[in-house]
Amino acid sequence: MAVFDAIHLGRVIVARAAWQEYLAEEELVTVLTTPTRLRDRLLLAAMGLNGLRVGAALGLRHEDVRVRKGEIAVVPRDDNANNARAKRRSTLILPLHPAVGRLYSRYLDEEYGDWDSDYVFINLWSGNAGAPMTYDNVRALIGRISRASGIPMTAHVLRHTFATLMRRGGADMETVSALLGHSSADVTRETYVHTTVEDLRRALDRIDVAVAGR
């Protein structure tokens, strides 16, 4: 089951005894479909399907999400009211995952309402209503979703998952590195992309098919 095609599926509960560095495809689908609120689902999808760091997601402004162009911009700003940091020196333009674009449109129509804010992710139901969400808000949200889904995770796990599943899906290291905004493919290889015995076996199978077919 491809996670990029299965985001609309119903919830599948997968219990895990211990935290690990990335999620399986089915687990990511579960995590993204567990929240009942569109804002929360969108936030998790921005990290799990577009690979954004939590600081980049919290710093998103509406002008950064360009649904018609199919783009999302990660813009470094020093004036974020929530002290969010994108950990970049220059703007990074990324392809907007279609599911993230759809969730954003629904979020604006169904939940965001008449709030006059430049920030995409704001407090809507508790705390300082209308203010941009903070790192603490995200940690609390991820804790709730982890407990509800039975899948322990962190924001960093979602980014790890994005990188690993992209690589396993056939994207080359340079492409994954660019999508993550890394300075080099070596950073991606050493930090984010995890290879298993099954990955190696599939690679060998592809070589075998290619050679046998000649």
ZANURO-20490 format. One line per 5 residues: number of its first residue (from 1); for each residue x, y, z of N, C-alpha, C. Coordinates in Angstrom, 2 decimals. Each point is the difference from the previous one (the first is absolute). Example, Ala and Ser with C-alpha at 12.3 -4.5 7.8 and 13.67 -1.06 7.14 Angstrom:
// residues 2
1) 13.19,-5.69,7.80,-0.89,1.19,0.00,0.90,1.20,0.00 ~ -0.35,1.05,-0.72,0.82,1.19,0.06,-0.77,1.09,0.73
This chain:
// residues 214
1) 0.86,-1.20,0.00,-0.86,1.20,0.00,0.88,1.24,0.00 ~ -0.14,0.83,-1.01,0.80,1.22,-0.08,-0.60,1.07,0.90 ~ 0.83,0.54,0.89,-0.53,0.98,0.94,-0.50,1.25,-0.68 ~ 0.60,0.35,-1.14,-0.39,1.23,-0.68,-1.35,-0.14,-0.68 ~ -0.45,-1.26,-0.19,-1.30,-0.23,-0.61,-1.04,-0.40,1.04
6) 0.44,-0.27,1.23,-0.91,-0.60,0.97,-0.39,0.94,1.13 ~ 0.29,1.28,-0.14,-0.25,0.93,1.08,-1.48,0.12,0.33 ~ -0.85,-0.33,-0.98,-1.44,0.14,0.22,-0.60,-1.22,0.70 ~ 0.79,-1.05,0.22,-0.55,-1.23,0.56,-0.39,0.17,1.45 ~ -0.81,-0.89,0.47,-0.43,0.03,1.39,1.13,-0.36,0.95
11) -0.24,0.15,1.27,1.04,-0.21,1.00,0.33,-1.48,0.15 ~ 1.28,-0.29,0.08,0.48,-1.34,0.29,0.88,0.11,1.24 ~ -0.38,-0.64,1.09,0.74,0.12,1.24,1.16,-0.99,0.00 ~ 1.21,0.52,0.20,1.19,-0.84,0.09,0.69,0.30,1.31 ~ 0.06,-0.95,0.91,0.64,0.21,1.30,1.49,-0.28,-0.12
16) 0.82,0.81,0.67,1.44,-0.19,-0.03,0.52,0.12,1.43 ~ 0.92,-0.86,0.35,0.50,-0.02,1.37,1.07,1.06,0.23 ~ 0.77,0.35,-1.01,1.11,0.93,0.20,0.09,0.99,-1.16 ~ 0.55,1.15,0.33,0.20,1.05,-0.99,1.09,-0.40,-0.99 ~ -0.13,0.36,-1.27,1.06,-0.22,-0.97,0.12,1.23,-0.88
21) 1.01,0.03,-0.86,0.37,1.23,-0.70,-0.91,0.34,-1.17 ~ -0.74,-0.95,-0.51,-0.91,0.30,-1.10,-1.17,-0.97,0.05 ~ -1.08,0.36,-0.70,-1.21,-0.81,-0.01,-0.12,-0.79,-1.29 ~ -0.69,-1.11,0.08,-0.37,-0.73,-1.21,-1.10,0.78,-0.71 ~ -0.22,-0.30,-1.27,-1.01,0.72,-0.78,-1.37,-0.07,0.66
26) -0.38,-1.19,0.43,-1.32,-0.17,0.60,-0.12,0.80,1.29 ~ 1.10,0.10,0.74,-0.03,0.77,1.24,-0.14,1.49,-0.28 ~ 0.67,0.47,-1.04,-0.13,1.42,-0.35,-1.44,0.32,-0.39 ~ -0.61,-0.89,-0.77,-1.41,0.20,-0.37,-0.86,0.08,1.26 ~ 0.26,-0.89,0.95,-0.75,0.00,1.25,0.17,1.31,0.74
31) 1.23,0.45,0.13,0.28,1.25,0.71,-0.72,1.17,-0.66 ~ 0.02,0.06,-1.32,-0.59,1.13,-0.70,-1.52,-0.01,-0.03 ~ -0.58,-1.15,0.22,-1.46,-0.09,-0.01,-0.60,-0.09,1.40 ~ 0.83,-0.01,1.02,-0.50,-0.05,1.37,-0.62,1.31,0.47 ~ 0.59,1.17,-0.28,-0.59,1.26,0.50,-1.40,0.23,-0.56
36) -0.88,0.51,0.83,-1.35,0.33,-0.46,-0.06,1.43,-0.54 ~ 0.96,0.81,0.36,0.02,1.40,-0.45,0.91,0.16,-1.21 ~ -0.47,0.75,-0.97,0.76,0.19,-1.23,1.32,0.71,0.25 ~ 0.00,0.96,0.90,1.25,0.71,0.29,1.09,-0.97,0.45 ~ -0.36,-0.90,0.89,0.97,-0.94,0.53,0.46,-0.98,-1.07
41) -0.94,-0.44,-0.82,0.36,-0.92,-1.08,0.92,0.70,-1.01 ~ -0.29,1.26,-0.29,0.83,0.77,-0.93,1.41,0.18,0.54 ~ 0.12,0.31,1.27,1.31,0.20,0.60,0.84,-1.27,-0.08 ~ -0.59,-1.13,0.35,0.74,-1.25,-0.08,0.34,-0.36,-1.44 ~ -0.90,0.30,-0.93,0.25,-0.29,-1.41,1.11,0.87,-0.57
46) 0.09,1.24,0.46,1.06,0.88,-0.47,1.37,-0.57,0.35 ~ 0.09,-0.68,1.14,1.26,-0.60,0.41,0.19,-1.39,-0.60 ~ -1.07,-0.79,-0.06,0.11,-1.37,-0.47,-0.06,-0.17,-1.50 ~ -0.69,0.89,-0.70,-0.14,-0.11,-1.46,0.80,1.04,-0.77 ~ 0.37,1.10,0.67,0.84,1.01,-0.66,1.37,0.14,0.67
51) 0.22,-0.73,1.09,1.32,-0.03,0.61,0.42,1.26,0.72 ~ -0.95,0.85,0.39,0.37,1.24,0.68,0.45,-0.25,1.43 ~ 0.99,0.77,0.44,0.33,0.03,1.42,-1.14,0.66,0.75 ~ -0.11,-0.28,1.29,-1.08,0.59,0.78,0.09,1.52,0.00 ~ 1.21,0.56,0.07,0.15,1.45,-0.01,-0.46,0.60,-1.31
56) 0.29,-0.68,-1.12,-0.44,0.49,-1.30,-1.52,-0.03,-0.11 ~ -0.62,-1.05,0.53,-1.46,-0.10,-0.04,-0.65,1.09,0.85 ~ 0.54,0.22,1.21,-0.58,1.01,0.88,0.18,1.41,-0.56 ~ 1.02,0.21,-0.81,0.23,1.32,-0.57,-0.72,0.26,-1.30 ~ -0.74,-0.99,-0.50,-0.70,0.17,-1.28,-1.01,1.14,0.06
61) 0.04,0.83,-1.03,-1.02,1.02,-0.19,-0.87,-0.44,-1.19 ~ -1.17,0.58,-0.11,-0.90,-0.39,-1.09,0.62,0.27,-1.37 ~ 0.81,1.02,-0.09,0.63,0.32,-1.29,1.03,-1.06,-0.40 ~ 0.41,-0.83,0.95,0.99,-1.04,-0.29,-0.62,-1.25,-0.60 ~ -1.30,-0.18,0.17,-0.68,-1.19,-0.50,-0.72,0.38,-1.30
66) 0.55,-0.44,-1.11,-0.49,0.41,-1.32,-0.66,-1.20,-0.68 ~ -1.26,-0.20,0.35,-0.70,-1.20,-0.43,-0.11,-0.07,-1.52 ~ -0.34,1.10,-0.65,-0.17,-0.03,-1.45,1.30,-0.31,-0.73 ~ 1.10,0.47,0.53,1.30,-0.27,-0.61,0.57,-1.35,0.44 ~ -0.61,-0.58,1.02,0.53,-1.25,0.53,1.34,0.17,0.68
71) 0.14,1.10,0.74,1.27,0.32,0.66,-0.21,0.34,1.47 ~ 1.04,-0.22,0.79,0.02,0.46,1.37,1.38,0.60,0.25 ~ 0.05,1.17,0.60,1.26,0.70,0.21,0.41,-0.07,1.47 ~ 1.24,-0.36,0.22,0.57,0.04,1.35,0.84,1.28,0.06 ~ -0.51,0.97,0.75,0.60,1.33,0.02,0.62,0.28,1.37
76) 1.29,0.26,0.07,0.61,0.34,1.29,-0.44,1.40,0.44 ~ -0.53,0.10,1.19,-0.45,1.29,0.52,0.48,0.16,1.45 ~ 0.39,1.20,0.35,0.47,0.28,1.35,-1.09,0.61,0.89 ~ -1.18,0.26,-0.59,-1.03,0.71,0.75,-1.22,-0.87,0.33 ~ 0.17,-1.32,-0.04,-1.13,-0.87,0.33,-0.42,0.19,1.46
81) -1.27,0.26,0.21,-0.51,0.26,1.35,0.13,-1.21,0.91 ~ 0.08,-1.20,-0.58,0.12,-1.23,0.79,1.45,-0.48,0.09 ~ 0.93,0.82,-0.50,1.43,-0.33,0.02,0.34,-1.22,-0.83 ~ -0.83,-0.30,-0.99,0.27,-1.13,-0.87,1.20,0.32,-0.89 ~ 0.83,-1.02,-0.25,1.19,0.16,-0.82,0.02,-1.05,-1.10
86) 0.23,0.46,-1.23,0.03,-0.90,-1.14,1.37,-0.65,-0.19 ~ 1.02,0.46,0.73,1.37,-0.54,-0.07,0.56,0.09,-1.41 ~ -0.30,1.12,-0.67,0.52,0.25,-1.34,0.42,1.47,-0.11 ~ 0.88,0.28,-0.96,0.41,1.37,-0.26,-0.71,0.58,-1.21 ~ -0.51,-0.89,-0.87,-0.68,0.47,-1.21,-1.31,-0.75,-0.16
91) -0.90,0.56,-0.81,-1.30,-0.61,-0.24,0.13,-1.28,-0.81 ~ -0.74,-1.01,0.38,-0.02,-1.28,-0.70,-1.40,-0.23,-0.55 ~ -0.09,-0.21,-1.31,-1.29,-0.28,-0.65,-0.10,-1.50,-0.24 ~ -1.06,-0.60,0.53,-0.21,-1.44,-0.12,-1.31,-0.30,-0.72 ~ -0.09,-1.16,-0.65,-1.30,-0.41,-0.55,-0.96,-0.30,1.14
96) -1.19,0.51,-0.09,-1.01,-0.22,1.03,-0.66,-1.36,-0.23 ~ 0.05,-0.86,1.00,-0.65,-1.29,-0.15,-1.50,0.23,-0.19 ~ -0.63,-0.67,-0.99,-1.43,0.22,-0.27,-0.90,-0.16,1.22 ~ 0.29,-0.99,0.85,-0.82,-0.21,1.19,0.13,1.18,0.96 ~ 1.20,0.57,0.10,0.20,1.16,0.85,-0.77,1.20,-0.55
101) 0.02,0.15,-1.30,-0.76,1.09,-0.62,-1.49,-0.13,0.23 ~ -0.53,-1.21,-0.10,-1.43,-0.22,0.23,-0.37,0.25,1.45 ~ 0.86,-0.47,0.91,-0.27,0.22,1.43,0.04,1.49,0.34 ~ 0.92,0.72,-0.59,0.09,1.44,0.25,-1.27,0.71,-0.46 ~ -0.49,-0.34,-1.18,-1.22,0.63,-0.52,-1.19,-0.31,0.89
106) -0.12,-1.24,0.43,-1.11,-0.37,0.89,0.13,0.69,1.35 ~ 1.20,0.08,0.50,0.26,0.65,1.28,-0.46,1.46,-0.03 ~ 0.33,0.70,-1.07,-0.42,1.39,-0.12,-1.52,0.12,-0.07 ~ -0.62,-0.90,-0.74,-1.45,0.07,-0.20,-0.79,-0.44,1.23 ~ 0.49,-1.02,0.70,-0.80,-0.64,1.03,0.38,0.35,1.44
111) 1.24,0.46,0.22,0.43,0.23,1.38,0.57,1.40,0.24 ~ 0.76,0.51,-0.93,0.74,1.24,0.26,-0.93,1.19,0.24 ~ -1.10,0.00,-0.73,-1.02,1.03,0.22,0.47,1.40,-0.35 ~ -0.38,0.98,0.80,0.26,1.40,-0.29,1.22,0.55,0.72 ~ 0.85,-0.86,0.52,1.18,0.49,0.70,0.90,0.79,-0.95
116) 0.42,1.15,0.44,0.87,0.85,-0.80,1.44,-0.21,0.45 ~ 0.65,-1.02,-0.57,1.37,-0.33,0.38,0.78,-0.40,-1.24 ~ 1.27,0.36,-0.03,0.86,-0.41,-1.09,0.46,-1.45,0.15 ~ -0.08,-0.51,1.22,0.51,-1.34,0.28,-0.99,-1.08,-0.40 ~ 0.52,-1.09,-0.55,-0.86,-1.12,-0.37,-0.50,-0.73,1.25
121) 0.92,-0.29,0.93,-0.36,-0.80,1.16,-0.18,0.90,1.23 ~ -1.25,0.15,0.42,-0.33,0.85,1.14,-0.84,-0.78,1.01 ~ -0.03,0.51,1.21,-0.86,-0.59,1.03,-1.45,0.33,-0.30 ~ -0.81,-1.02,-0.08,-1.41,0.20,-0.35,-0.96,-0.37,1.12 ~ 0.38,-0.91,0.89,-0.96,-0.53,0.95,0.39,0.19,1.46
126) 1.23,0.36,0.26,0.42,0.17,1.39,1.19,0.94,0.06 ~ 0.34,0.41,1.21,1.16,0.88,0.17,-0.26,1.38,-0.57 ~ 1.04,0.58,-0.54,-0.09,1.34,-0.59,-0.57,-0.11,-1.41 ~ -1.31,-0.01,-0.12,-0.66,-0.20,-1.29,0.44,1.05,-1.01 ~ 0.34,-0.47,-1.21,0.44,0.88,-1.07,1.49,0.19,-0.07
131) 0.72,-0.37,1.06,1.46,0.14,0.01,0.63,-1.19,-0.72 ~ 1.17,0.18,-0.59,0.65,-1.12,-0.68,0.36,-1.11,0.98 ~ -0.10,-1.23,-0.44,0.36,-1.14,0.82,1.48,0.04,0.33 ~ 0.37,-0.62,1.11,1.38,-0.02,0.47,0.57,-1.42,-0.03 ~ 1.29,-0.10,0.27,0.63,-1.31,0.09,-0.67,-0.85,1.07
136) -0.34,0.60,1.12,-0.68,-0.75,1.07,-1.35,-0.52,-0.46 ~ -0.73,0.79,-0.79,-1.28,-0.45,-0.54,0.19,-1.24,-0.87 ~ 1.03,0.01,-0.82,0.25,-1.13,-0.89,0.40,-1.23,0.77 ~ 0.86,0.17,1.01,0.39,-1.16,0.82,-1.22,-0.61,0.68 ~ -0.90,0.84,0.51,-1.20,-0.51,0.65,-0.89,-0.73,-1.01
141) -0.14,0.57,-1.20,-0.82,-0.62,-1.04,0.56,-1.37,-0.38 ~ 1.31,-0.06,-0.24,0.61,-1.26,-0.39,-0.14,-1.04,1.10 ~ 0.08,0.43,1.25,-0.21,-0.92,1.11,-1.40,-0.58,-0.01 ~ -0.99,0.85,-0.26,-1.40,-0.48,-0.05,-0.19,-0.99,-1.15 ~ 0.55,0.32,-1.16,-0.18,-0.87,-1.16,0.75,-1.31,0.19
146) 1.16,0.05,0.63,0.75,-1.22,0.28,-0.80,-0.94,0.89 ~ -0.61,0.57,1.04,-0.80,-0.83,0.90,-1.25,-0.53,-0.69 ~ -0.65,0.84,-0.79,-1.24,-0.42,-0.66,0.25,-1.06,-1.06 ~ 1.13,0.09,-0.69,0.30,-0.93,-1.09,0.77,-1.23,0.46 ~ 0.62,0.10,1.18,0.83,-1.10,0.46,1.35,-0.04,-0.67
151) 0.40,1.12,-0.62,1.26,0.06,-0.73,0.87,1.11,0.58 ~ 0.97,-0.33,0.84,0.88,1.02,0.55,0.79,0.71,-1.09 ~ 0.10,1.32,0.09,0.71,0.76,-1.04,0.32,1.38,0.53 ~ 0.81,0.71,-0.79,0.30,1.42,0.22,-0.12,0.70,-1.34 ~ 0.11,1.31,0.01,-0.02,0.75,-1.27,1.17,-0.44,-0.87
156) 1.15,-0.27,0.63,1.18,-0.41,-0.77,-0.21,-1.35,-0.65 ~ -0.75,-0.88,0.66,-0.31,-1.31,-0.58,-0.78,0.17,-1.30 ~ -0.91,0.95,-0.04,-0.77,0.23,-1.22,0.91,0.43,-1.15 ~ 0.96,0.86,0.29,0.94,0.44,-1.04,0.91,-1.15,-0.44 ~ 0.45,-0.79,0.94,0.77,-1.21,-0.33,-0.83,-0.92,-0.91
161) -1.26,-0.15,0.34,-0.88,-0.88,-0.77,-0.14,0.49,-1.43 ~ -0.21,1.30,-0.17,-0.11,0.57,-1.33,1.23,-0.34,-0.83 ~ 1.18,0.25,0.56,1.25,-0.24,-0.73,0.18,-1.47,-0.36 ~ -0.26,-0.87,0.96,0.21,-1.43,-0.21,-0.98,-0.56,-1.03 ~ -1.26,0.39,0.08,-0.99,-0.52,-0.95,0.21,0.56,-1.40
166) 0.46,1.25,-0.10,0.32,0.54,-1.31,1.12,-0.80,-0.64 ~ 1.02,-0.30,0.77,1.14,-0.76,-0.52,-0.44,-1.40,-0.41 ~ -0.79,-0.64,0.83,-0.46,-1.35,-0.32,-0.96,0.01,-1.19 ~ -0.65,1.14,-0.22,-0.90,0.10,-1.14,0.71,0.23,-1.32 ~ 1.31,0.15,0.06,0.77,0.12,-1.24,0.67,1.34,-0.22
171) -0.24,0.98,0.87,0.64,1.31,-0.16,1.49,-0.13,0.27 ~ 0.84,0.64,-0.82,1.43,-0.07,0.24,0.39,0.88,1.18 ~ 1.19,-0.22,0.51,0.44,0.67,1.21,0.04,1.52,-0.17 ~ 0.41,0.45,-1.18,0.08,1.44,-0.25,-1.37,0.64,0.06 ~ -1.02,-0.69,-0.54,-1.36,0.53,0.02,-0.53,0.08,1.42
176) 0.20,-1.06,0.77,-0.46,0.00,1.39,0.70,1.10,0.78 ~ 1.28,0.17,-0.23,0.76,1.05,0.67,-0.56,1.38,-0.31 ~ -0.34,0.22,-1.28,-0.57,1.29,-0.40,-1.35,0.23,0.65 ~ -0.82,-1.03,0.08,-1.33,0.12,0.61,0.10,0.30,1.49 ~ 1.06,-0.50,0.63,0.19,0.26,1.43,0.71,1.32,0.26
181) 0.53,0.61,-1.06,0.70,1.26,0.17,1.39,-0.15,0.58 ~ 0.61,-1.16,-0.20,1.33,-0.25,0.53,1.07,0.63,-0.88 ~ 1.16,0.27,0.59,1.10,0.60,-0.75,0.67,-1.00,-0.93 ~ -0.11,-1.29,0.32,0.60,-1.03,-0.85,-0.72,-1.32,0.21 ~ 0.17,-0.90,-0.98,-0.62,-1.32,0.11,0.63,-0.80,1.12
186) 1.25,0.30,0.35,0.66,-0.73,1.08,-0.73,0.19,1.34 ~ -0.48,1.23,0.23,-0.75,0.26,1.24,-1.25,-0.87,0.04 ~ -0.69,-0.08,-1.11,-1.22,-0.82,-0.08,0.32,-1.46,0.23 ~ 1.04,-0.47,-0.66,0.37,-1.41,0.09,0.37,-0.40,1.43 ~ 0.74,0.86,0.68,0.51,-0.34,1.33,-1.06,0.18,1.09
191) -0.96,0.89,-0.23,-0.90,0.37,1.08,-1.41,-0.55,-0.15 ~ -0.52,-0.04,-1.22,-1.43,-0.24,-0.16,-0.40,-1.28,-0.70 ~ 0.77,-0.45,-0.96,-0.46,-1.11,-0.83,0.47,-1.33,0.57 ~ -0.96,-0.89,0.28,0.30,-1.27,0.65,-0.22,-1.15,-0.99 ~ 1.00,-0.84,-0.09,-0.03,-1.14,-0.91,-0.13,-1.29,0.79
196) -0.91,-0.85,-0.43,-0.19,-1.29,0.66,0.44,-1.13,-0.93 ~ 0.01,-1.22,0.53,0.34,-1.16,-0.81,-0.96,-0.13,-1.17 ~ -1.28,0.30,0.24,-0.99,-0.09,-1.08,0.28,1.02,-1.09 ~ 0.45,1.19,0.37,0.37,1.00,-1.01,1.13,-0.53,-0.87 ~ 1.01,-0.58,0.63,1.14,-0.53,-0.74,-0.43,-1.16,-0.90
201) -0.91,-0.84,0.52,-0.48,-1.12,-0.80,-0.74,0.49,-1.23 ~ -0.84,1.04,0.16,-0.72,0.55,-1.15,0.97,0.58,-1.02 ~ 1.05,0.66,0.49,0.99,0.56,-0.91,0.69,-1.11,-0.80 ~ 0.35,-1.10,0.68,0.62,-1.12,-0.68,-0.95,-0.64,-1.00 ~ -1.28,-0.08,0.37,-1.00,-0.56,-0.91,-0.11,0.84,-1.26
206) 0.05,1.32,0.15,-0.09,0.88,-1.17,1.20,-0.20,-0.92 ~ 1.18,-0.17,0.61,1.21,-0.25,-0.80,-0.13,-1.33,-0.72 ~ -0.51,-1.01,0.71,-0.15,-1.34,-0.58,-0.95,0.04,-1.19 ~ -1.13,0.71,0.15,-0.97,0.11,-1.08,0.61,0.73,-1.20 ~ 0.75,1.06,0.28,0.59,0.79,-1.07,1.02,-0.84,-0.78
211) 0.81,-0.76,0.74,1.03,-0.82,-0.66,-0.63,-1.17,-0.75 ~ -0.97,-0.66,0.62,-0.64,-1.17,-0.63,-0.80,0.40,-1.22 ~ -0.46,1.25,-0.02,-0.82,0.44,-1.12,0.79,0.34,-1.25 ~ 1.32,0.05,0.14,0.83,0.39,-1.16,0.34,-1.21,-0.86
